[in-house]
């Protein structure tokens, strides 16, 4: 049997003094750490300013808007008479534009009928228009004048009829008489007022 003897090395008690814990190392301040927050803050501030500007702009705009009253509608007979006077002045039948002459008279009267009587005259035949007038409060003479000018216009346009000069003037006169004989009473009261405004100009 082998015996082993172990000896420890003696320590120097003067070298084992207790020392304080070292403090954490300090880091130099860097403003770039807050760069993201600065960007977000500037963006939010600009958004708030934009919202305020738009709110003020649209609020003022609504206050400035002026509501214009609707312009009074021109009475149907005034429009029709103006068209007929133009036809009378031009007298295109003298240039052998017979079909165009009667078509213009017919169109002016048909448009007047639509606005005055709410009858779909522009898309209706002469027979359909005359049937519609059976229920309209219109005197017999006006109906006869309407039928004459519409039927003669149809013959010129579709049957190539060539009326004499007296019929040109007679048809146009019937058109004037029909409009003047069937215009609304409430529209008639507007006409002198319109004429006074035109004379003032």
C-alpha positions in Angstrom: 0.0 0.0 0.0 1.2 3.5 -1.0 0.5 6.5 1.2 0.1 10.1 -0.4 0.6 13.2 1.7 -0.8 16.6 0.3 0.4 20.0 1.5 -1.5 23.3 0.6 0.4 26.4 -0.4 0.0 29.2 2.2 -1.7 32.4 0.9 -0.7 36.0 1.5 -3.5 37.6 3.4 -2.2 41.1 2.5 -3.0 40.5 -1.2 -6.7 39.6 -0.7 -8.2 43.0 0.1 -12.0 43.5 -0.8 -12.6 46.0 -3.6 -15.8 48.1 -4.5 -18.0 47.1 -7.4 -17.1 49.1 -10.5 -19.9 51.4 -11.7 -21.5 51.0 -15.2 -19.7 52.7 -18.1 -21.3 56.0 -19.2 -22.3 56.4 -22.9 -22.1 59.7 -24.8 -25.5 61.2 -25.7 -26.5 60.9 -29.4 -29.6 62.9 -30.7 -30.0 60.4 -33.5 -31.5 58.0 -31.0 -34.7 60.2 -31.2 -34.7 60.7 -34.9 -37.7 58.5 -35.6 -39.7 60.3 -32.9 -38.8 63.6 -34.5 -40.0 62.5 -37.9 -43.3 61.2 -36.5 -43.8 64.4 -34.6 -43.2 66.6 -37.6 -45.5 64.5 -39.8 -48.3 64.6 -37.2 -47.9 68.4 -36.8 -48.1 68.9 -40.6 -51.2 66.7 -40.8 -53.0 68.7 -38.1 -52.1 72.0 -39.9 -53.4 70.6 -43.2 -56.7 69.6 -41.6 -57.1 73.0 -40.1 -56.4 74.8 -43.4 -58.9 72.6 -45.3 -61.6 73.0 -42.7 -61.2 76.8 -42.8 -61.2 76.9 -46.6 -64.3 74.8 -47.1 -66.1 76.6 -44.3 -65.5 80.0 -45.9 -66.3 78.7 -49.4 -69.8 77.5 -48.2 -70.5 80.9 -46.7 -69.4 82.8 -49.9 -71.6 80.7 -52.2 -74.6 82.7 -53.6 -77.7 80.8 -54.4 -79.0 82.2 -57.7 -82.8 82.1 -58.2 -84.0 80.0 -61.0 -84.5 82.0 -64.2 -88.2 82.2 -65.2 -89.1 80.0 -68.1 -89.9 81.7 -71.3 -93.5 81.2 -72.1 -94.2 78.8 -74.9 -96.0 81.3 -77.1 -93.2 83.8 -77.0 -90.7 81.2 -78.3 -93.1 80.1 -81.0 -93.9 83.6 -82.2 -90.2 84.5 -82.3 -89.6 81.4 -84.5 -92.5 82.3 -86.8 -91.3 85.9 -87.1 -87.9 84.6 -88.1 -89.5 82.4 -90.8 -91.6 85.3 -92.0 -88.5 87.5 -92.3 -86.3 85.0 -94.1 -89.0 83.9 -96.6 -86.8 81.0 -97.7 -89.6 79.8 -100.0 -88.5 82.6 -102.4 -85.2 80.6 -102.7 -87.2 77.6 -103.8 -86.7 76.0 -100.3 -90.4 75.1 -100.1 -89.9 71.9 -98.1 -87.7 73.6 -95.6 -90.1 76.5 -95.3 -93.1 74.3 -94.4 -91.0 72.0 -92.2 -89.8 75.0 -90.1 -93.4 76.2 -89.6 -94.6 72.7 -88.7 -91.7 72.2 -86.2 -92.3 75.6 -84.5 -96.0 74.8 -84.0 -95.3 71.2 -82.9 -92.8 72.4 -80.3 -95.3 75.0 -79.1 -97.9 72.3 -78.7 -95.6 70.2 -76.6 -94.7 73.0 -74.2 -98.2 74.5 -74.1 -100.5 71.4 -74.1 -98.0 68.7 -73.0 -98.8 66.7 -76.1 -95.9 64.7 -77.7 -96.4 66.5 -81.0 -92.8 66.3 -82.4 -93.0 62.5 -82.5 -96.7 62.3 -83.5 -98.4 62.3 -86.9 -100.9 65.0 -87.8 -103.9 62.6 -87.2 -102.5 61.8 -83.8 -102.1 65.4 -82.9 -105.7 66.3 -84.0 -107.0 63.3 -82.0 -105.2 64.6 -78.9 -106.8 68.0 -79.4 -110.3 66.5 -79.0 -109.7 66.6 -75.3 -108.1 70.1 -75.3 -110.1 73.2 -74.5 -109.4 74.9 -77.8 -111.9 76.7 -80.1 -113.0 75.2 -83.4 -111.4 77.9 -85.5 -107.9 77.3 -84.0 -108.2 73.6 -84.5 -109.1 74.1 -88.2 -106.1 76.4 -88.7 -103.8 73.9 -87.0 -105.1 71.1 -89.2 -104.7 73.2 -92.3 -101.0 74.1 -91.7 -100.1 70.6 -90.5 -101.7 68.8 -93.4 -100.3 71.1 -96.0 -96.8 70.7 -94.5 -97.2 67.0 -94.6 -98.2 67.1 -98.3 -95.2 69.3 -99.1 -92.7 67.1 -97.2 -94.0 63.7 -98.1 -96.0 64.1 -101.3 -93.8 66.8 -102.8 -96.7 69.2 -103.3 -95.8 72.6 -104.6 -98.2 75.2 -103.1 -98.9 78.6 -104.7 -97.5 81.8 -103.2 -100.7 82.7 -101.5 -100.7 79.4 -99.6 -97.2 80.2 -98.2 -98.5 83.3 -96.6 -101.8 81.8 -95.6 -100.2 78.9 -93.8 -97.8 81.1 -91.9 -100.8 83.4 -90.9 -102.7 80.4 -89.6 -99.6 79.5 -87.5 -99.6 83.0 -86.0 -103.3 82.9 -85.4 -103.2 79.5 -83.7 -100.5 80.5 -81.3 -102.1 83.8 -80.4 -105.5 82.1 -80.1 -104.3 79.4 -77.7 -101.7 81.0 -75.5 -102.2 80.8 -71.7 -103.8 83.8 -69.9 -101.1 83.6 -67.2 -98.4 83.7 -69.8 -100.1 86.7 -71.5 -99.7 88.7 -68.3 -95.9 88.1 -68.3 -95.4 89.3 -71.9 -95.9 93.1 -71.2 -93.5 92.9 -68.3 -90.9 91.3 -70.6 -91.4 93.9 -73.2 -90.9 96.7 -70.6 -87.6 95.2 -69.6 -86.5 94.9 -73.3 -87.5 98.6 -73.9 -85.5 99.7 -70.8 -82.4 98.1 -72.2 
